[in-house]
Amino acid sequence: MDDREMVDVATLDPELLQLQEVSSFAMKASPQLADELFSQWLSLPDTGRLVKSLIDDAKAGASFNASVNCSSANAAGNNPLPSLFPAGSAPPISPRSASSSPRVSKQRTSPSSLGSPLKLVTEPVREVIPQFYFQNGRPPPKELKEQCLSRVNHIFEDHLDGLKINEFKLVTKDICRLPSFFSSALFRKIDTDCTGIVTKDAFIKYWVDGNMLTADAETQIFRILKQSDCKYLTQANFKPVLQDLLATHPGLEFLQSTPEFQERYAETVIYRIFYYINRSGNGRLTHREMKRGNLIAAMQHADEEEDINKVLRYFSYEHFYVIYCKFWELDSDHDFLIDKENLIRYGNHALTYRIVDRIFSQVPRKFTSKVEGKMGYEDFVYFMLSEEDKSSEPGLEYWFKCIDLDGNGVLTLNEMQFFYEEQLHRMECMAQEPVLFEDILCQIVDMIAPEVTTLFVLVIREECITLRDLKGCKLSGNVFNILFNLNKFVAFETRDPFLIRQEREDPTLTEWDRFAHREYIRLSMEEDGEDVSNGSAEVWDESLEAPF
């Protein structure tokens, strides 16, 4: 007997055997009852004939139909299947209507229509999940691709042989929608063979087939700037873009006669970009850091704005002028290096010796200068941006590392007192009324409001401030001024209400923006004063009228 007949026999409905109903209570009370009833049923002569006929049919290869076989067996014997109960001894059926009886109302499906019981379980519908990750970027939709190809054909129809580098700016702006000073970088990225020509097919292969069309601006610029074998950007990757900016931007034309200042301007812009965006501080700008920063918006602004000084983020020439002049003033021997004695003169001797020692111990940042005990121009840019905007996130991290003497991630009472002692001594030397550290500590706690503070009873207990506490407070920069910058500490205590109102009127300006603006005016007036000393009376008059 093959498996199919055996499975079909297993599908026989017990009701076809015409057994009388047995209550479930009786089955539970006597678990062996079912086995005994089945054994008794098998011992009946009619049962033996039924089983024998089924076996004969299986051997003959005849198709099996339970209902047919059962009905034929019953007709042959002119008798229903044998019952376990003798005639007249069967218990009466409960008096209920035929319509309510489950045997009558329940429609049964023959085993032949159901087939194998293995097929009774319906297979789950396989849900197709659309692809959501594309290693090389999401392919462009058909409509977007057709629109792009139409614009490409329109631009290249008059240049069948391809476009040269000076003709590629229209493609960069109109099709790629990137800043115009990315034209050369994009051209060289496509022209891998350095032929000096980019054909239509080469551009389509890189921009459309390479899925650059659907990528966001941060991803597009990141891929254009990075080397093929790198997963990050270095400072050198930004130099070609800055060279294009200096060569094409109308607000920087005056620098074309002074290449040395062009180079310094480009360096300063790159240092500022890495200061704010490369939060890991390892000199490797990742794609994630690029997406989190505001560099792309600043680049678009610089491309659209003719006055480069209005682009306060990264590209302002006035900001570069202030940084470079400050560095030049401190670099007394002009070897482009600064030592401790030079830096202590910063801000009219505003900093304490202890904080300068911490800076030169390279705790907040390792110096790029290879000369021991001296700070290079890049190191000074990081220092100055941190000093003049202590409330910025990079500035807070810079000075937090300086004050955290043991490097355990919290500022303790002893650490803050160590730096304030020199401030207190300077106040006494300047004949100013000294402010006790206990009072200063209360002021700091009131400003910062740390998440977990200790009680101040008769004895001052250990108090800790975390970097998270400082980042959650708008006045956190003043904490560092209290500890090591006496000039700014005094200015904060006697701040002008007019300046406070000015800051509230334009909250988008940072402390660095306001400082750079004031300092640029001062430096320009000093330069005009030098011109006056050389006999230029007209310049003197204009300089006096300008501030008022």
Salt bridges, closest charged atoms under 4 A:
ASP8 OD2 - ARG4 NH1 3.50
ASP13 OD2 - ARG108 NH1 3.43
GLU15 OE2 - ARG108 NH2 3.73
GLU21 OE2 - ARG103 NH2 2.85
ASP46 OD1 - ARG49 NH2 1.60
ASP56 OD2 - LYS52 NZ 3.30
GLU157 OE2 - HIS154 ND1 3.44
ASP216 OD2 - LYS291 NZ 2.78
GLU267 OE1 - ARG264 NH1 2.98
ASP303 OD2 - LYS173 NZ 2.81
ASP335 OD2 - LYS374 NZ 3.48
ASP357 OD1 - LYS340 NZ 3.18
GLU378 OE2 - ARG365 NH2 2.91
ASP379 OD1 - ARG365 NH1 2.86
GLU387 OE1 - LYS390 NZ 2.94
GLU387 OE2 - LYS488 NZ 3.32
GLU388 OE1 - LYS488 NZ 2.86
GLU393 OE2 - ARG279 NH1 3.32
GLU393 OE2 - LYS471 NZ 3.31
GLU397 OE2 - ARG279 NH2 2.83
GLU397 OE2 - LYS471 NZ 3.05
GLU421 OE1 - ARG354 NH1 3.31
GLU451 OE2 - ARG468 NE 3.54
ASP513 OD2 - ARG313 NH2 2.63
GLU519 OE2 - LYS326 NZ 3.28
GLU519 OE2 - ARG522 NH2 2.27
GLU526 OE2 - ARG522 NH1 2.39
